[in-house]
Amino acid sequence: MAVPQLFGIIPTGCPIITIPTSSPSETSFIFNLPPRPFSHIVVFLLPGITLPPDTAAAVYLATSASSANPNLNFKFLGGIGPGKESAIFKVSEANNDTNAAPGVNGEVDMDASEDPAAAAAGHNREMILGISVEPSSSVMAQMSSLPASRANAAINEPSNALVVARPPPPPPNTLQLAQRIIKNAFNFLASFSGNVPVPGAAGAAGVEVVPLKAFEDWWRKFEGRVRSDPGFLMRDND
């Protein structure tokens, strides 16, 4: 059975990776990264891929197992999902100790400068990226517990926050839209109404009328507002 392709992985300076090395379950994917120096990893959802509702993708990093450390020690990097379909992470080995997990420096801007020494350090063993589709609440809880990195503290740098996209409210139907236009016109023109006596009708209260000029004023103001604020009729409270 073919492993599903949901994510794209780009270690800086390396070709794109879209096919997982393995898939331990239907919601978890393992990517063996090239044994080449790199200090940033781009992770993104492939075009046309949408995660199930109320889920997000948690991204983890580990170094390959060795005789000194036979167990993989995955470290949480961050997450992607609806409203945040891609992320860039800066990674480096903490030191040359084979028992050390990769150092995680947080999510960074694409324009961040590469440090050749940091990129080359500790790449004597292969790095492994793990992606797990988990409940959004779980991924966001892990992201909130990440230490604030220098990259995230900088002004104008992207945040680690995972924004869960909410669908926009449905637009009003044709009847509702017509009712709101009529209500807007009525509220404006009501103050200009007046009574005109009917000839030959003694004692009659007359006929309530609105000057044509008032209607022209309303239309001019209404058209101007539609131009400056096209969505004002969509708001129920207006």
C-alpha positions, -999 to 999 in steps of 0.1 A, spaced: 0 0 0 14 34 -10 23 59 17 1 90 13 19 122 3 6 151 24 37 172 33 66 188 15 100 190 33 130 212 22 162 212 42 180 243 29 202 236 -1 186 201 -6 159 189 -30 123 188 -19 111 156 -1 74 146 -5 75 108 0 78 97 36 105 71 44 79 52 64 45 57 80 41 40 114 4 48 113 -22 65 91 -15 98 109 23 97 115 51 100 89 88 97 91 112 115 67 149 106 67 168 139 59 199 140 37 232 137 57 243 171 44 249 204 63 218 225 67 204 248 93 168 254 82 140 231 73 108 242 55 77 221 62 45 227 43 12 211 32 13 200 -4 -11 218 -28 -46 205 -26 -41 188 8 -65 197 36 -62 182 71 -93 168 88 -113 193 108 -99 203 142 -65 188 135 -30 201 129 4 186 120 30 184 148 66 185 135 93 167 154 131 162 148 155 135 160 189 122 151 193 86 138 200 59 163 235 48 171 251 22 193 255 48 221 219 59 218 197 32 201 164 50 208 152 80 188 146 111 208 122 133 189 120 169 198 90 191 191 97 219 166 62 234 160 31 229 139 13 237 107 -24 234 98 -54 254 86 -45 290 85 -8 283 87 1 258 59 38 262 61 66 270 86 104 274 85 125 260 114 161 267 123 178 236 136 213 226 147 230 200 168 234 211 204 270 197 203 290 168 189 278 145 217 260 116 199 236 113 229 224 149 224 191 157 207 191 183 180 191 219 192 159 236 182 160 274 177 124 280 168 106 291 137 124 318 117 120 340 87 130 327 53 155 356 50 174 346 81 211 343 74 228 309 73 257 303 97 280 278 79 297 267 111 264 261 128 249 244 98 279 220 95 282 212 132 270 178 143 259 165 109 279 133 112 246 114 117 214 116 97 185 137 110 150 123 110 118 144 108 86 131 121 51 146 114 20 136 133 -15 147 126 -30 154 160 -59 174 175 -53 211 171 -56 217 208 -28 193 215 -5 209 189 -12 244 201 -6 233 237 28 220 227 36 252 208 26 274 238 51 255 259 80 261 235 107 285 249 106 319 234 134 319 208 154 349 197 139 347 162 104 349 176 112 378 199 124 399 170 100 425 156 83 416 123 94 379 127 66 353 123 51 339 154 50 302 165 13 306 170 -9 282 149 -39 300 137 -69 277 131 -89 291 102 -125 297 109 -150 297 79 -165 331 72 -201 336 81 -224 330 51 -235 361 33 -272 372 37 -296 359 11 -313 381 -15 -344 388 7 -322 398 37 -301 421 15 -332 438 0 -347 442 35 -315 459 48 -314 483 18 -351 492 23 -345 497 61 -315 519 54 -335 541 30 -366 542 53 -345 554 83 -329 581 62 -361 594 45 -384 593 75 -371 626 88 -379 643 55 -416 632 53 -444 657 55 -481 660 49 -496 676 18 -533 685 19 -555 669 -7 -576 694 -26 -613 691 -20 -609 668 10 -621 689 39 -608 679 72 -585 653 57 -550 649 72 -534 650 38 -510 626 22 -476 619 36 -448 625 10 -410 626 8 -392 652 -14 -375 637 -44 -344 656 -33 -342 636 -1 -342 604 -20 -314 617 -42 -294 626 -11 -300 592 3 -289 574 -29 -257 596 -31 -248 588 5 -257 551 2 -237 547 -29 -207 564 -13 -208 541 17 -211 510 -5 -179 522 -22 -160 529 11 -174 499 31 -188 472 8 -195 449 37 -216 472 58 -249 456 46 -236 422 56 -234 431 93 -265 424 112 -260 452 137 -259 479 111 
